Amino acid sequence: MTDRPNENAPDDFIGQTVAGGVISLNFRDMGWTGRLAWFLRIMAFLSLVVGLYHWAEICGFIGEEGGFEAHIQSWQATTIFFAVIDLVAAVGLWLVAPWGVVVWLTSTVSMIVVHVFADQLSFADFLAIVFGIAMIVAYLALTIMAAQEHPR
């Protein structure tokens, strides 16, 4: 066994040499169920980052002068809601549990609604809406493909 990845590996090979072995992800041969699991794990990581961001706002590590208490109550309630639900969704998505997907979809749809009904729609809000919708569509497409892979 060599410490170098195979130079003749196909284009879909993603590898990294680790402790004398090669870790590879071959998405072409993985199947739709495996791709769905990877998608859910990536969404879990993003939910974790967003949840921790909201907790950083609550704890006063980031944000405006005056901290969390300086904001209006509706902003505070929304921030607390997303701080909790995003971390719960992250755990469920990482476990690839059905309840994790439900919590993540609830969080994502809630985020879209909050941004749509914001007083002023900024470009960042528009990007958050588009990203949320794109991730829901990607999840639905991967789920349909994975279901077709295992017919009943």
N, C-alpha and C positions, 0 to 999 in steps of 0.2 A: 504494500500500500504506500502511496506517495503522499507527500504533504502538499502537492499542487492539485488544483482542480483540473479536470480533463480538458485539454485544449481542443479536443474534437467534440465537445458537448454541443448539443443543438442550441439554437437561438433562444428557446424558451427556458434554458437552464439559468437558474439564479443560485449561485453557490458562494460559500465563504469557507475558507479553511479554518478549522477550529480544532486545536489539540491533536493534530495529525489526521483528522477525518474531514469529511466534507459534508456540510449541511446543505441540502438542496431542496428547492421548491420547484416542482415541475407542474405548473398549472395546467398544461395541456393534457397531462395524463391523470390529473387529480379527480376530475369529475365535478359535477355541479354542487353536490352536497359538500364536498371539501372546500370549494370556492365560497359557498354560502357561509361555512364555518369561519373561514378567514375574513370574510366581509364583516361578520358579527364581531369578531375579535378586534378588528380595526375600529369599528364603531364603538366598541367598549373602551378602547384607549382614548378616543376622542371625547366620549362622554365623561370619562374620568378627568381629563384635562379641563373640560368645561365646568364640571362640578367643583373641582378644586379652585378654579378661577372664581366662581361665585363665593366659595368659602373664604377665599382671600379678600374679597370685597367685604364680606360680613365681618371678618376679624380685623379689618382696617389695614392690611398689608398693602393693598392697592386701592385706588379710588381718589375721590375728591377730598378737598380740605374739609374737615369736620367729621369725616368718617361715615360710617353706615347710618348713624342717627341723624345726619344732616339731610338725608333724602326723605321724600314724601313716603307715606305709609304704603301706597300701592306699589312703589318701586321696591320697598323693603320686603313686602309679602311675596312679590314676584321673584326676587332674588333668593329668598329662603326656599321657596317652592322648587326652583331649578337647582339650588345647591343640594337639596335632598334627593330629588327625583333623578337627577343625572348620575349621581353616585350609585343609587339603587339600580338604575338601568345598566350602568357599567358592569356591576357584579353579575347581573343576569345575562347580559350579552356575552361576557367572558365565559360563563358556564354553558353557553349556547342553550339556555333554558327558554321554553316558550314564554314564561312570564317575563323574562328579560326583554324579549321582543315587544311584548305588550306595553311594558313600562317605557321602553325607548320610543315606541310609536306615540304614546301619550305625551311624552316629553317633547318630541319633535313637532307634533301637531300643535301642542300648546305654544311652543316657541314661534311657530309660523303665525298663529293667531295673535300673539302679543305683538309681533313686529308689524302685522298688517294693520292692527288697530292702534298703533302708536300715533301720538299727536303729529309728529313730523316723520315722514318716511325718508330716511337718508340712504345713501348708496350702500352703506354697510348693512342696513336693514334689508335692503333689496337683495344683497348677496346672501345674507342669512336665509332669507325666504327661498331663494333659488337653490341653495345648497341643501336645505332641508327637504324640499320637494324632490330634488335629484336623488338623494339618499333613500327616500321612501320608494321611489320608482325603481332604483337599483335593487333594493331589498325584494320588492315584489317580483321583479324579473328573475332574480336568482332563486327565489322560492319556487316559482313556476317551473323553472328549468330543473331544479332538484327534485320536484315532485314528478316530473315526467321521466326522470332517470330511474325512479322506483315505482313503476305502475302497480296497481293493486290487482 
